[in-house]
């Protein structure tokens, strides 16, 4: 094979050496992770004709860094790895990668680095949401690492977070300001929330029976409606609270979710889907010592997440045991009429005799 043909093939292949020290965000620094490198057999062993370090982005370029590898050395994976490692150990770069290209009988090595800084201070202005909640949501805090391309990502995250809270036209501007310490910056986040998007109409999609009287009366207690801001976080909270309310009022298997949709007339409709399932109506048989209201309070239906018949029966049993009825028996049973929307959960109690303590002389 003639040398010119070999050179053309090598240039066409232009093997990319991806000894990339990936970044994982830590409390203050990113922990490098060495990824598998490609096969270098075509170029390994050639003499380096040149070595360059290229700084990515337009910010924080500073003085061009120098590489550990120099022209005249023989290319190897170990040489490239040590060169990347030396650059990252300076603490000035978030990641580094290497590229190699055939250069005549030799090979040219290019090391590309992304500058990094540490956030020394964060200031937010113009926001309509609590600053601490916003910063947590977008993953920003003092001591975190900031790479060149992170500024655009932070802006996008801030806009997305505001849109999630009902400000779809919010504008975010993020600026990293240099400090006296060349490795630290102050972050400024300026926000223009814009007008909030509000709910124009609300509707309920109820299964299985939208006319169930107890359920129909509870729908008015859903925590969001017409005129409220289309805040996804608040709507999710409204779903959870209404689900808990339904479960406490006998719809033990209830599930609630919502959806926002904009119609052709630009009106925003909140659709709340309520999978209520059957309502459980609790009653007691055989109770003489305690009336039904007291026993219902023992079940703690509004506070507890576990409303299975067995769990509720055990609560009743413990209530009697703590009052000296050691031989109490509590039997739960489900009674349902065909096609009925209500299931009776009946607890049959055998209260037993009280514990008596007698003294012998």
C-alpha positions in Angstrom: 0.0 0.0 0.0 1.4 3.4 -1.0 2.0 6.0 1.8 -0.4 8.5 0.2 -3.2 6.0 0.2 -2.5 5.1 3.8 -2.6 8.7 4.7 -5.9 9.2 3.0 -7.4 6.3 4.9 -6.0 7.5 8.2 -7.4 11.0 7.7 -10.8 9.5 6.7 -11.0 7.4 9.8 -9.8 10.3 12.1 -10.1 8.2 15.1 -11.6 10.0 18.1 -10.0 9.2 21.5 -12.8 9.5 24.0 -10.9 9.4 27.2 -13.6 11.6 28.7 -13.6 12.4 32.4 -17.4 12.6 32.8 -18.9 14.7 35.4 -21.2 13.8 38.3 -22.4 16.7 40.4 -21.3 16.5 44.0 -21.6 18.8 46.9 -18.8 21.0 45.6 -16.9 19.2 42.8 -17.7 16.7 40.0 -16.3 13.3 40.5 -14.5 12.1 37.3 -15.4 8.9 35.7 -13.1 7.2 33.2 -15.1 5.9 30.2 -13.9 3.0 28.0 -11.6 4.3 25.2 -11.8 3.1 21.6 -9.2 0.9 19.9 -6.0 2.9 19.2 -4.2 0.1 17.5 -4.1 2.1 14.2 -2.3 5.1 15.7 -0.8 3.9 19.0 3.0 3.9 18.8 3.3 6.9 16.5 5.3 9.9 17.4 3.4 13.0 18.5 4.0 15.9 15.9 2.0 18.4 18.0 0.0 18.8 21.2 -2.6 21.5 21.7 -5.0 22.3 24.6 -8.3 23.9 23.4 -10.5 25.6 26.0 -14.3 25.2 25.2 -16.6 28.2 25.4 -16.0 31.9 25.5 -15.9 32.4 29.2 -13.1 31.8 31.8 -10.5 31.1 29.2 -7.6 32.7 31.1 -4.1 31.7 30.2 -4.0 28.8 27.8 -3.1 25.7 29.9 -0.2 23.4 29.0 -0.3 19.7 28.4 1.8 17.1 30.1 2.3 15.3 26.7 4.7 17.1 24.4 5.7 16.7 20.7 8.2 13.9 20.2 6.7 11.5 22.7 5.1 8.2 21.5 1.3 8.1 21.6 -0.3 5.7 24.1 -3.5 5.4 26.1 -1.5 5.8 29.3 0.1 9.1 28.1 -3.2 10.6 27.1 -4.8 9.5 30.4 -2.1 11.1 32.4 -2.3 14.3 30.4 -6.1 14.5 31.0 -5.6 13.7 34.7 -3.1 16.5 35.1 -5.5 19.0 33.6 -8.4 18.0 35.8 -6.2 18.0 38.9 -5.7 21.8 38.6 -9.4 22.2 39.6 -10.0 24.6 36.8 -11.9 22.3 34.4 -15.2 20.4 34.6 -14.2 17.8 32.1 -11.5 17.0 29.5 -11.4 14.8 26.4 -8.8 14.0 23.8 -8.8 13.8 20.0 -6.1 12.3 17.8 -5.6 12.7 14.1 -2.9 11.2 11.8 -0.3 13.8 10.7 1.9 12.3 8.1 3.9 9.5 9.7 3.0 10.9 13.1 -0.1 11.9 15.0 -1.5 15.2 16.4 -3.1 15.2 19.9 -5.7 17.8 20.9 -6.9 18.0 24.5 -10.3 19.8 24.9 -11.2 21.1 28.3 -14.4 22.8 29.7 -13.7 25.5 32.4 -15.4 25.3 35.7 -16.1 27.6 38.6 -17.5 27.2 42.1 -20.6 29.2 43.1 -19.6 31.5 45.9 -22.9 33.4 46.2 -26.4 33.3 44.7 -28.8 36.3 44.4 -32.3 36.1 42.9 -34.3 39.2 42.0 -37.8 39.8 40.5 -39.2 36.4 41.3 -42.8 35.6 42.2 -41.9 32.3 43.8 -39.9 31.7 47.0 -36.2 32.0 46.2 -35.2 28.9 48.2 -37.8 26.7 46.6 -36.7 27.9 43.1 -33.0 27.2 43.8 -33.8 23.7 45.2 -35.9 22.9 42.1 -33.2 24.0 39.6 -30.3 22.4 41.6 -28.4 25.6 42.5 -26.6 26.3 45.8 -23.5 27.9 47.1 -20.5 25.5 46.8 -21.9 23.8 43.6 -19.8 23.6 40.5 -20.6 25.7 37.5 -19.5 24.8 34.0 -19.6 27.2 31.0 -22.7 25.7 29.4 -24.5 25.5 32.8 -25.6 29.1 32.5 -28.0 28.4 29.6 -29.3 25.2 31.4 -30.0 27.2 34.5 -32.0 29.7 32.6 -34.0 27.0 30.9 -34.7 25.2 34.2 -35.8 28.5 35.8 -38.2 29.2 33.0 -39.5 25.6 33.2 -40.0 25.9 36.9 -42.0 29.1 36.5 -44.1 27.6 33.7 -44.9 24.6 36.0 -46.1 27.1 38.6 -48.4 28.9 36.2 -46.2 31.5 34.6 -45.8 30.3 31.0 -44.2 33.5 29.7 -41.5 33.9 32.4 -38.1 35.3 31.4 -34.9 34.3 33.2 -31.5 35.9 32.9 -28.5 34.2 34.6 -25.1 35.9 34.9 -21.9 34.6 36.5 -19.9 37.4 37.9 -16.2 36.9 38.5 -14.8 37.4 42.1 -11.4 38.1 43.5 -10.9 34.3 43.6 -10.3 33.2 40.0 -12.1 29.9 40.7 -15.2 31.4 42.3 -18.1 33.3 40.8 -21.3 35.0 42.1 -24.5 33.9 40.4 -27.2 36.5 39.6 -30.6 35.2 38.5 -33.0 38.0 37.3 -36.6 37.0 36.7 -39.6 38.5 35.0 -42.5 36.2 35.8 -45.0 37.7 33.4 -48.8 37.3 33.8 -50.0 34.1 35.5 -52.1 31.6 33.6 -55.4 31.1 35.4 -58.0 28.3 35.3 -61.1 29.3 33.3 -63.3 26.3 34.1 -63.3 23.1 36.1 -65.0 19.8 35.5 -65.1 16.4 37.3 -65.0 13.0 35.7 -66.3 10.6 38.3 -66.3 6.8 38.3 -68.4 4.7 38.9 -71.4 6.8 40.0 -71.2 10.6 39.7 -74.6 10.9 41.5 -73.6 9.0 44.6 -74.9 11.5 47.2 -72.0 11.5 49.6 -69.4 11.8 46.8 -71.4 14.5 45.1 -71.4 16.6 48.2 -67.6 16.2 48.7 -66.7 17.4 45.2 -67.1 21.0 46.3 -64.1 20.6 48.6 -61.6 20.0 45.9 -58.9 22.6 46.6 -58.5 24.3 43.2 -60.9 25.8 40.7 -61.8 28.7 38.4 -59.6 31.8 38.9 -56.7 29.9 40.5 -53.3 29.9 39.0 -52.5 26.8 36.9 -49.8 25.8 39.4 -48.9 22.1 38.9 -47.5 21.8 42.4 -50.6 23.2 44.0 -52.8 21.1 41.8 -50.9 17.9 42.8 -51.4 18.9 46.5 -55.1 19.4 45.8 -55.3 15.9 44.3 -53.6 14.3 47.3 -55.7 16.2 49.9 -58.9 15.4 48.1 -57.9 11.7 47.8 -57.2 11.6 51.5 -60.6 13.2 52.2 -62.4 10.7 50.1 -60.7 7.8 51.7 -61.5 9.1 55.2 -65.2 9.5 54.2 -65.5 5.8 53.1 -64.0 5.7 49.6 -61.1 3.7 50.8 -59.8 3.0 47.3 -60.2 6.4 45.8 -57.7 7.8 43.4 -57.6 11.4 42.1 -55.6 13.0 39.3 -56.0 16.2 37.2 -55.3 17.4 33.7 -55.0 20.9 32.2 -56.1 21.6 28.6 -56.4 24.7 26.6 -59.3 24.8 24.1 -59.4 26.6 20.7 -60.8 29.7 22.4 -57.7 29.8 24.6 -59.7 28.9 27.7 -57.9 26.7 30.2 -60.0 23.9 31.6 -59.0 21.8 34.7 -60.3 18.2 34.5 -60.3 16.3 37.7 -60.7 12.5 37.4 -62.0 10.8 40.5 -61.9 7.0 40.6 -64.0 6.7 43.7 -64.8 3.0 43.6 -67.3 1.8 46.2 -68.0 3.6 49.4 -67.5 1.7 52.6 -70.1 2.3 55.3 -68.9 1.3 58.7 -71.2 -0.1 61.4 -70.9 -2.1 64.6 -72.8 -5.0 66.0 -72.7 -6.3 69.6 -71.2 -3.2 71.1 -72.6 -2.4 74.5 -69.7 -0.7 76.3 -68.9 2.0 73.7 -71.3 3.6 71.2 -70.7 3.8 67.5 -69.2 7.3 67.5 -66.6 6.5 70.0 -65.6 3.3 68.1 -65.4 5.3 64.8 -63.0 7.7 66.5 -60.8 4.7 67.6 -60.4 3.8 63.9 -58.7 7.1 63.1 -60.0 7.0 59.5 -58.8 10.5 58.6 -55.3 10.1 60.0 -54.4 6.6 58.9 -53.4 5.4 55.4 -54.1 1.8 56.2 -57.9 1.2 56.2 -58.0 -2.5 55.6 -60.6 -4.4 57.6 -58.0 -6.4 59.4 -56.1 -3.3 60.5 -59.2 -1.5 61.7 -60.3 -4.7 63.6 -57.0 -4.7 65.4 -57.4 -1.1 66.5 -60.8 -2.0 68.0 -59.3 -5.0 69.7 -56.5 -3.0 71.3 -59.0 -0.4 72.4 -60.9 -3.1 74.4 -57.7 -4.8 75.7 -56.5 -1.5 77.1 -59.8 -1.4 79.1 -59.5 -4.8 80.6 -61.5 -6.8 78.1 -58.9 -9.5 77.5 -61.2 -12.0 75.8 -62.7 -9.5 73.3 -63.3 -10.8 69.8 -63.6 -8.5 66.7 -64.8 -10.0 63.4 -65.0 -7.8 60.3 -67.2 -8.7 57.4 -68.1 -7.1 54.0 -71.8 -7.0 52.9 -72.7 -5.8 49.5 -75.9 -5.9 47.5 -75.6 -6.7 43.8 -75.2 -3.4 41.8 -74.9 -1.3 45.0 -72.5 1.6 45.2 -72.0 1.1 48.9 -70.4 -1.8 50.7 -71.2 -2.2 54.4 -68.1 -3.0 56.5 -69.5 -4.5 59.7 -67.5 -5.2 62.8 -69.1 -7.8 65.1 -67.9 -7.6 68.6 -67.9 -10.1 71.5 -66.9 -7.8 74.3 -66.3 -10.5 76.9 -66.2 -10.2 80.6 -64.0 -7.5 82.3 -60.8 -8.5 84.0 -61.3 -8.7 87.8 -58.5 -8.6 90.3 -59.2 -10.1 93.8 -56.9 -10.1 96.8 -56.4 -13.1 99.1 -55.4 -12.8 102.7 
